[in-house]
Amino acid sequence: MAFSSFLFLLLLLVGSSLGVDSAKKEKFTGPVINVTKHLSFPDFSLDNPRMVHDVRLLGSAKLSKETGAVQIPDVSEAIDLRHLAGRALYSSPVRLLDPATRTPASFETTFDFQFKNDSSVTPARNDAGSAGTGGTHGGSGLTFIIVPDEFTVGRSGPWLGMLNDACDEEYKAVAVEFDTRHNPEFGDPNDNHVGINLGSIVSTRTINLSDIGVSLKDGSIHRARIRYDGPKRWIEINLGSVGQEFPSTPAFSGFLDLSPHLKEYMFVGFSASTGNLTQIHNVLSWNFTSTSQASLRIPSDETCESKIILGNTQTPGGAKTEPISNFLIFAAVVVLALAILVSLYYNSKRRGDKPSTIVLPEKIQRPRPPNKPRSFTVNEVSCATRGFGEYEVLGSDYRGSFYRGKLPNGCQVAVKRFSTHFLNSYGLDRRRILKEICAISRIRHPNLVPIRGWCHDKVELMVIYDFFPNGSLDKWLFGVGVLPWTRRFKVIKDAAEALSFLHSKKLAHKNMKTTSVLLDVTFRAVLGDFGFVLSGSGSRKFESATSQAADVFEFGVIALEVIAGRRRSDPEVEEEEEKDLLDFSWRMHEINEKVKVFDRRMGSLVNLEQAIRVLEIGLLCTLNESKGRPSMEEVVNLLATDKPIPELPPSRPVALFPYSSTTGLCAGYSCAPFR
């Protein structure tokens, strides 16, 4: 008991000495000062040699020589101006938050902007799918934006180039949008409004500009001023015309706390996008001034001349200047170490001759390449997905559910968790499925989703993929917005090349559908959500041939879905004869009216010859195997060249039926989409 008390006293001595020393080393803070940043761009002329260094352009954005303005989208590079997005940011970060007090910076920005249509590039027309957008004029809109990095390009269409992943809560972004598109699903009041967006495409505040007599689409140059008082959390937005004073009453003023959506340093600038209708967004001039608070650090009183002048280590009295506390710490540590050694010695004497137990690791963990697929434990996957939380669910189908997760190294992943019911209902051999997973994980192709690893035990079977924030193709084909034909054709070619590569390795996808085709940030198509399921107990060679033939058939149906912009079986279609897309496509082929299959929302900007060729290739893929169904290698060749397409039968073969490696399970027709 006495020995324990002695140790306790020693710990108190060390703690008090450390406390004295740390108190002496405490950083002294001085008065609060203001940190000011000022930017001024009277124009964006390339005659200014610093312009290319001060303005960072991302996506479809350019500095126009003709107008001396920032232009989004870039008219000179694009043939089709629809569904493009770009950003123009000041190249250096600006301090916008005091992390010590969580006080936002105050800032004021003024800029001149103009929206106009370029009929020479994209015909102004109110085609199908653009009803309610305000006639032949309009696009998606422009934002003044505050973002955490200088390399992210946001989505096109109604996302205004503001967000890349609409569900990414960690991406802090603040924007004031000048929107010329009416999207009721986002709470827009009309196609002529200003909105304040805080980390979401849904505006926190909206201002109907028609109420104050301003039209963003009238072709005139508008001037906007945004003032924000950080300490008071108060914002004012003014809108007027160039050469005139701003109205005495702001378009909007009110309380707004930006601190939850700001980091200490962020980038400021503009973003814009186009959707079904095109619009050129020009920023003609820009001024920005910010003022943030910071605490000035001052030297402590401890600084003395004897510590600066070399060789002068003693005071006039001859005593050493080294603080006494340092000696106390050293002495206390030495005594404490001796006491611990004595304690260990006596404890070992008490145990007598009892043999000591040494626990060795079960297996030496060898270093592993960071990107090499590996086996994960259930605990690792559970932690990555927050215990398979409800808010992490990306989608589900008859096989199981997809979850979004984050690995300890920061990589975002998508986890496919096969349901126990699915694995048990069909008597599937888990070891054969795991072998198939390992085989596909070893191959790499730009159009195949990398497999990070797998998780397998007596209960669970999971596959871990790389995460793609743009989600799956079905969301872009059948959801909000319209993909232009050029991007649709690229998606079809990407999917064909991925399948052809898989087949060349004697493997198959086995789960081809639009929810298995994912899009990266450049809208490159990659195949994921592999089937893995073996359809029978026959030979591997027979299984591979059967599954590859099924892949070709399903690819043909996907090609038809991409062309038509609708699902293969759509109960919402009014005409009964058009509900089944495959039947309808064959009937239009029989009467030589293939154009009726095309998605009318694409308007006139479709390469008809190319689209008809793709439709015929799709129909060719749905032929019976013995009646001319091509291999994926042949499909890739047909898509990449002008080689004549084998002649299709005049009418749909009688024996034609949906052929899939998963026939009898689901065939992928009624599964919930992977969103």
N, C-alpha and C positions, 0 to 999 in steps of 0.2 A: 504493500500500500504506500509505504514511504517512497519507494522507487518511482511509482506512478506519479506521486505528487511532485517529485523532483523533475520528471519529464515535462509535466504540465507547466511548471515554473519556467523551464527552459524555453518552451514554446511561446509563453507569454513574453519572455525577454526578446526572442527573435522577432515576434510580431510587433512589439513596440518599437524595436530598432528599425525595422522595415517601414513602419508607419511614419517615423520621424524622417527617414530618408526620402520616402515617396512624397511626403508633404513638402520637403525642400525642393523636389524636382517637379512639383506641380506647375503646369503651364499657366502663366499669368496672362489674363486677357485684359485688353484695354477697352477704349471707347468703341462704339459702333460707328463704322464708316460706310459710305455708299460706293458700290462698284458699278460703274456706268459703262455701257457699250452702245456705240452709235454706228449705224449703217446708213449709207446714202447712195442710192442709184438713181440719178436724174433720168437715165435711160440705160438700156442694156446693149449699147453699141459695142461691137467688136473692135472699134478703134482704141478702146481703153485696154492696154496690154494686161492689166490685172483682172480683167473680167473673167477670163477662163479659169483663173485661180480662185476667185472669190465666189463664183457661182458653180455649184455642183449640179449637173443635170443627170436625171435618172429616167429610165424607161423612154417613152416617146415624148421627149422634150428637147427644145433647141433654142439657141439664141439667133433670132432672125436678123440677117443683114439688112433686109429691105425695110423693116419697120423699127429696128432697134429695140425689140421687145423679147421677152420670154414667151415662147409659143408652145402650147400643148393642145393637141398632139403635133408631132413633127410632120408637116405636110410633105416635105421634100423626100422623106424616106418611105412613106406609106402609100400603097395603092388603095387599100381599103382602110378608111379612117375610123371605122366602127370598132368599138370594144378595145380601145387603147387607153393607156394610163401613163402619166409621167409626173415627175417632181422636179422642182428647181429650189435648191436649198442654199443658204449661206454656208460656205465650206467649213467654217469653224464653229464649234459649239458656243452657246451663250449661257451665262450663269442666270438661271431663272428660279432658284430656290435656295434659301439659307437652311442647310440641313440641321443646324443647331436649334433653331427656333421653328422650323417648318413654315417659315414665312415666304410666300411667293414674291417674286420680283414684280415691281411695277414696270409696265411697258406701254409704249404708244407706237403704233405703226400706221402709216398712211401709204396708200398705193392706188395707182390708176390702172383700170383694167377695161377690157372690151371683149365682148362675145360677138363673133360673126360666123356666118356659114360660108363655106368654100364650094360653090356649086360646080366649079371646074374640075374638082377632084371627086366629090361625092354628090350625086344628084339629090337635091332637096325634094324629098317626097314623103308622103304620109302613108307608108306601106303597111301591110298587115302586121299587127303586133305593136304598132305605135300609136294607136288611138288613144286619145286623151292626153297627148303630150303637147298640145298647143299648136296644132297646124304643122306647117312644113319646117318651122324653125325650132331650134332647141337641141340640147345635148344633155349631159349629166350635170356639169357644173365645175366651179373652181372653189378651192379652199385656201385660206391662210392657215398654215399648219405648224404645229409644234410637235416634233417627234424625237424619239430617243437615239436614233442613229441616222447615218447618212448613206445607207446602202439598201434599204428596203423600198421596194416599189409596190404601191397598193394595187388593189383590184380595179378593173375597169367597170364601166356601167354605173349603177347607183352607188357604188362604194367610193366614187369620187377620187380614186387613187389614195384614199386616206388610210385604209386598213388592208392588210394582206390576208390575214386570217380573222374572219369576223368573230370567231369564238376565243381568240387569244386574249385572256384577261391580263396577261403580264405585259403586253405591249402598250405602254402609256403614250397616248396621243391626244392632243387637244387641237380642235379645228373650228374655224368660223367658216361655214359653207355659204356660197352664193349659188343656189341650186335652181336650175331651169328645167328640172324633170319632176313630174309628180309621181311619187312612189308611196301610195297609201299604206303599204305594208310597213313602211318606216315612219309613219306618222306625218308625212308631208302635207301641209295645208293646200298647196297648189304647185304649179310649175314656175313660180316667181317668188321665191322666199329666201330669207337668210336663216341659218340654223347654227346653234352652238352645240358642238359635239364633244363629249368628254369620254374618250376611250371607247366609243360606240358609234356606229353609223346612224343610230336613232338619236335625233337631236334632243338635248335637254331643254332648250328653248327654241322657238321658231317665231319669225317675224314675217307676216304677210306683207310683201312690198307693194302689192296692189292697193293696200289701204293708205299708203302714203304717196301714191302717184308715181312710183318708180317701176320701170320695166327693164329687166336685165337683158331682154332679148331684142331691144329696139335698135341695136347696132351702134349706139352712142358710147362714148367713153365715160365711164363712171369713176368716181373717186370715193374710196372708203377710208374711214379712220376708226381704229379700234384702240380704246384707252382702257387700261386695267390698273387699278390701285391695289397692289398686293396686300399691304397691311389691313386695308379696309375690306378686301375681297369684293370689289365693286367694278363692274364692267360697263362701258358705254360704247355703242356702235353708231357711227354716223355714216350716212350715205348721201352723196350729192353729185354734182357735175363738175367737170374740170373748168377752172376759171371763175367759179362762183363760190361764195361762202357756204359752209355747211348750214343746214337749217338749225335754228336755235334749239329745237327739240330733237334729241337723238332718236334714231329709229328704235333703239332699245337701250335701257339702262336697268341695272338690278344687281342684286347680291349674287356672287358666283365664287365658290371656293375651288381654286385650281390646284391647291397643294396636294390632294391625293393622287393627282394625275401628272405631277411634275417630278423630274429628277433634278439634281443640282445643276447639271449641264445638259442642255438639249439643243437641237437644231431647229432653226426657223426658216420658213419659206412658203412655197405654194405647191399645191397638187391639183390635178384636174384629170378628167376622164371623159370618154365618149361611150355611148351605148348603142342602141338601135339607130338613133339619129346622131348626126355628127355636128360638131360645133368647135370652132377654133377659139381657144382661150388665150388671150394676149394680156400680159402684165407689162405695162409701159414704163412705170417708174415705181420706186419703192424707197421709203424711209422707215427706219426702225431704231428706237431708242429704248434701252432697258436700264433700270436702276435696281440693284439688289443690295441688301444689307449684309454686312460681314463684321465680325468682331476682330479688331486689331490686336495682334499678339505683341506684347512688350517684353523686354528682358526682365528677368527676376533680379531681386536684390542680392542674390548669391554671387553674381559675377564680380570678381575682384581682380585687381591688377596682378596679384601673385600667380594667378592661374593662366595669365596671358603671357607674361614675360618669362622666357625660357631660362632655367637655371636658378631662378629666385624661388626656392622652395621653403624658405624659413622667414618667419616674422622677425622684426627687430629684436624681440626678446629671446630669440633662439628657439622658440617652440615651433614644432612642425604645424603646418596649416591643414594637414589631413584631418577631416572631421572625426570626432571621437566615435560617432555612430558606426563608422566603417570598422573600427577595431572591435566594437561590441558585437557586430554581426559576425565577424570572423571568429571571435572567441566562442560565441554561442553555437555556431555551426560545428566547430571542432568538438566541443563538449557534447553536443547532441549526437554526433557520429560515434563518439566513444561510448556513450550511454547505450546506443542501439546495439553496438557490437557486444557489450557486456550482457545486455538483455537476451540477445540471441544465444550467447554461450550458455547462460543458465537455463534457458528453455530447452536447449538440446540435451543438457544433463538430465532434466526432468523426464524427458521422453525415454531415456535409457537406451536400450538396444533395439528399439522398434525400427524396423527397416523403413527407410524413406521411399515414397512413391514418386516417380518421375513420370509426368504425363507428356507423351510425345504426340505430335500431330498425326492424324490418321494417314494423311497423304501430303507430300510436299507439293505445293502449288507452284508450278512452273510459270515463268512469264509467258504471257499470251499477247499476240498482236492485237492492238486496240479494236480493229474492225473485223476480226475474224469471228464468224458465228460460233456461239458457245451455248452450253446448257445453263439455263437459269434455274434458281430455286423458286419454289412457290412464294417464299417470303420476299425474295427480291422483286418478283413481278407484282406482288400485292402492294409493296411499298411504292413501287413506281406508279401504280394506278390508284393510289390512295384507298387501298382496300377494295378495289373494284367498285369504287363509288358510283352512285347513280349519275352524278354530274360529269363523269368521265366517259360515259357510254357514247360511242360514235354511231353505232347502228347495230343491227342484228339480222340474222337470217335463220333458216331452219338448222344450220350447222352449229350456231353459237352466237356469241356477241363480240363486238369490237370495242376496245377501251383505249382511250388516250392515256399515255404514261410518260414519265420523265425518268431517265436513268440517273444514277449518281453523278455521272460525268456531264450532265446537262443535256444530253441528246434526247429529243422527243421521239417517242415510238408509238406504234399502234399495235395492240395486243389482240390477237384472235384467240378467244377462249372457247374451245369446243364444248358443247353442252354434253353432260353425262347421258342425257336421254338419246341424243343423236348417236353417241359412240356405242351405247348398249343396244339400241333398238335394231340396228342392222348387223349386229355381230361383227363389228369391224375389228380387224387385227391391229392393235395399237402399235405393235413393234414394226409392222410393215408400213404403217403411216409415218412413224418416226423415221424410218429408213428413207422414205420418199422425201420428207422434209429436209433431211441432211443432204440428200442428193441435189435438190434444187438450191439449197443454201450455198453450195460450193461453186455455183456458176455466177458469172457477172455479165451484165449487158446494160447499156444505157437506158433501155426501155423495159427493164425488169426491176421491180421493187426489191432492194436488198433485204435479205433476211438477217436480222441481228442475232437470232438464236431461237431456242425452243425451251419448253418446260414440260417435263413428263414425270409423273409418278403413278401410283395405283389409282388415283382419282382424277387428276388433272392432265389435260393435254392442251398446250398453248403454243402459238407461234408468235414471235416478236419481229415486226417489220419496222422499217424506217417510216416516220410519219410525214405525210404530205398535206400541208395546210390548205391547199386548194381543193382537197376532197376528191370525190369520184365524178366520173363523166356524167352520170345521170342527173346530178344536181345542176350541171351547166346546160344540159340538153332539155330537161323537162322542168327546170325551175325558173328563177327570175333571170331575165336577160336572154339574149339570143347570140349564140356563137356564129360568127361569119363563116362562109363556106371555106375560105382558105384555112382556117383553123380546124374545121371539121375534117378536111381532106388530110391535113397533117396528122390528126389523131388516128385516122384509119391507117395511114402508112406506118406510124409508130407501132400500133398494135400488131400489124401484120409482120413487121420485122422482128418484134419480140417473140411472137409465136413461132415464126420460122426458125429462129435461133434455138428455142426450146426443143422443137422437133428434131433439129439437127443433132442434139445431144441425147436423143432417144428418150426424151421426157415429154410430158404434156401438161397443159394448164388444168384442165378438168373442171373449171368453174367459170367459163367465159360468159360474161354479161357486163352491162355498162357499169354496174357497181364495182366491178373488179378492175376497171380501167381508171387509173388515178392521174391527176394532172399536177405537174410541179409548177413552180412560180413562173416559168416561161411557157406554160401550157404544153409542155412536152408530155406525151402520153406514156405511162408506164403501167405494166400489168402487175397486179398484186392479188391478194386473197386467193391463193392457189387452192385447188380442190384437194389434192393429196390422196383422196379416197380411191382405193383400188376396187374396180367394179366386179371382180370375181376372183376365184382361186386358180385361174388358169396361168399359163406361162407369162413371164414378164414381157416377152416379145409380142404375144397376142394382145396383152393388156395395153402396151404402148401403141400398137397399130390402131386398136379400137378407140382409144382415148384421143389420139391425134386426129382421126377422122371426125370425131365429135367436136373437137376444137374448131376444125374448119367450118363445120355447119354453123356452130354458134357464132363464129366470126362473121359469117355471111349475114346472119340475123342482126348482129350489132351494126354492120355497115348500113343495113336498111334503116335501123333506128336512128343512126346519125344523120342520114339523108332526110328522113321524114320528120325528125325532131319529136318523135313520140314513141311510147313504149310498144313492144311487140304485141301486147294484148292490152288494149285500153278500153275499159268499160265506159269511159266518159265520152267516147266518140258517138255522135248521134246516129250516123248511118250504120246499120247492122252489118252490112257487107264490108265495112272498113275497119271493124273492131280488131280483126286479126290482121296484123300488118303484113305477114308473109303471104297470106291468101290474096290480100288486096294488091300487093306488088306484082304477083304473078298475073292477076287479072289485067292490070294496067299494061303489063308486057304483052299479053295476048292481043289487046286492042291497040297497041302501039301508042299508049298515052302515059308513058313513064313519068312525064313532067308532073302529073297529078300527085305523085308520091312525095314530091319535094316539100320541105317545110316552107310554107308561104311567108313565114316571118323573116326569112332571109332576104326577101325582096328581089330586086333585079340584079344584085351584085353576086351572081352565081355563074360560074363557068359551066354552061349547060352541057357542053360536050364532055367535059371531065366528069360532071355529076352523073350523067347517063352511063358513062363507062364504069364508074364505081358501082352504080346500081346493078348493072349487068354482071359485074364480078361477084357482087353479093348474092345474086340469084344463082350464079354458077356454083357457089359454095354450098348451096342448099340442095343440089342435085343428089340423087342416090350415089353411093360410092362406085357402083358398077356402071353408072350412066354419065360419068364425066366430071365428078367432083374433083377439083384440083388439089394439089398439095399446097402448103403455105409458101414453099419456095417458089412455086409457080405464081401464086397470088402476088407476092412481092415483086416478081418480075413484071407482071401485068400492070401493077400500079406505078412502077418506076419507068416504064417504057411505053411506046405507042404500038407495041406488038398487038396484032389482031386478037380479039377475044374469041375463043371457041364458040361456035354457033349454039345458041340456046334452043331448046325444043320450043315449038310454037305455043305449046300449052303446058301447064304444070303436070309433071308425071304423076300418074295415079298412085303409085306406091310411095310418094314423098311423104315423110312424116318427121316431126321434130326429133332428131337424133342427138342424144347427149350421153356422156359417160356417167351421168347421174340419173339416168332414166330409172324410174321406180322410187327415187328419193324425193326429188323436188323439181329437177330440170331447170331450176333457176328462174321459174316464171312467177312464182307467187311469194318470193322472199322479200322481206323488208329491205329497203335500200341501205347501203353503207353510206351514211351522210358525212 
